[in-house]
Amino acid sequence: MATTFPALPGFYSLLFLHFEPISTFTAAVTIWFYPGTSWYFHELIPSPTVQAPETVLDARSQQALWHVANCYFLLGLISSFGFRAIRKTLRDRPLDQEELVAATLKALAIADHSHIAVTLLSLPPSIAFDPSSWNTMVHGNVTFTTFLFISRMAWFFKLGREDLGRTQKRA
């Protein structure tokens, strides 16, 4: 039996309950296993020269990227388990669903901004201001994250979803 989730209907459910967690799990697996930490490290900033992904990273770089992978993994777990728990536990309380989803999406939207900013600030200006020079890593960190931010803002503006009466007084 399908469970309704008034706070995350249709497109929002597909994006935030399924696609975003899968994308963050994929990023974690990419760093941890294949193509691996060295490949990920060399893809962070596009370079006209091809870096050998077999390059061994120093222990600090390796550990930092494993922590990044763990953060991606954590984001996926929070979205996946958290939203599902909200849907299941508050099945008959759509206003409460909306309040908890809003808190989560607000935190993620703030993180979207910092993620985009850190990515762009760490790129050489010749790359940051030339999207045609971006590789898939930069597009994932900037373009896809911008899409997620815009989608979160659309949710807050109630585009494509029912107004659950959040502005009405609660009994």
N, C-alpha and C positions, 0 to 999 in steps of 0.2 A: 504494500500500500504506500503510495507516494505521500510524503509529508509536505504540507504547504509551508512556505516560508515567506509571509507577507513582507517582511523587512528586506529580503533579498530575492525579488522575483526575476524570472526570465533571464535576460542578459546579465544582470548583476550576479545572479546565482551562478551562471556559467562561468563568468569571469572570476569572481572573488572566492567562490566555493570550490571551483575545479581548476580552471586554467592557471590562475596565479600560484596556487600551491604547487601544481605540477611544474611550473616554470622555476620556482625557487628550489624544489627538490632536484630538478635537472641541473641547476647551477651547482648545487652542493656535490652531486655525483660527478659532475664534470671536473671539479677541483680534486675531489678525493680519489677518484678512480681513473676515469678516461675522458679525455686525453690526458688529464693530470695537472698537477700543480705547476709544473714548469711551463706547459703550454699556456695555461691560464695567465700566468705571470707575464709571458711575452705578448699576449694578446691585449693586455690592458691599455697599452698605448700603441697605436698603429705605427709601424716603422716601414720605410721603404726597403730596408734590408731584412731578409728573412732570418729570424732567430731559430736556431736549432732547438726544438722542444725538448731534446734529450739533455739540455743543459741542467746540471745539478744546481739547485738553489742552496744558498746558505741556510743554516738551521732557523735563523730568525725569519727569513722570508717564507720558508716552508711553514713554520708555525703560524705566522700571520695569515697566510692564505687558508690554512686549515681552520683558523678561527673565522675567517670570512665565510667559508663553506658552512661552518656550524651556524652562523647567523642566518644564512639563506635557509638552511634546514629548519631552524627555529621559526623563522617567518612562515614557512610552509606549514609547520605543525600547528602554530597558533591559528592561522587562517582556517586550516582544514578542521582541526578538532574544536576550536573555539566557536566557529560559526555553526558547526553541526550540533554542538552542545546547546547553543542558543536556540536553534530551530527545534530541537527535541524537548528541552526543558521548558521552554516558554511557548509551546505550541499554541496555546489558547490565549496568549497575551501579546498581541502584535505591537502594542506601544512599548512594552518592555523589550521586545526583540529589537525594535527600531532604536531604542536608547543605547543598548549595548553594541549593536552594529555601528551606530554613529560614533561611539567612543573609539571603537577599533579602527574604523575608516579614517577618523580624524588623526589618530596616531600614525597610521600608515601614510596619510597625505603629507604630514609634516616630514616623515622620513623620506618620502618621495623627493621633496624639495632639497633636503640635505644630500641625498644620494646623487641627484642631478648636479647640484652645485659642486660637490667634491669631485665628481667625474670631470666636469668641465674645467674646474680650476687646476686640476692635476695635469691636464693636457697642454702641450705647447700651444700657444695662440694660433700658430699656423694650422694646427689640426682642429682645435676647438671651434674656430670660426669657419671651417671648411667641411661641412657635413659630407661632401663627396669623398673626403679622405678617411672617413670613419670606417672601421671594420664592424663585423657583427657584434663584437663585444661592446664597443662604444654605442652602437645603435640600441643594444639591449639595455645599457645603463642610462641612456639619455632618451632615445625615441620611445622605447617600450615603457619606461618609467613615466614619461610625460603622458602617454596614453592612459596608464593606470591612474595618474593624478587627475586627468580630465574626467575619467570615468567615475572616480570618487566624488568629484565636484558635481557631476551630473546627478549622482545619487542624492547628494545634499540638496540640490535644487529640485528634487523629486521628478526628474525627467524620466519618463518611461516606467514609472511606478506609482502606485496608489498613495494618496495622502492618508496616512494612518491616524490623522487627527492629533499629531504631536503638539500642536498649538492649543488644543482644547484642554480645559481643566480636567484633571483626573478626579475620579470619584473618591 
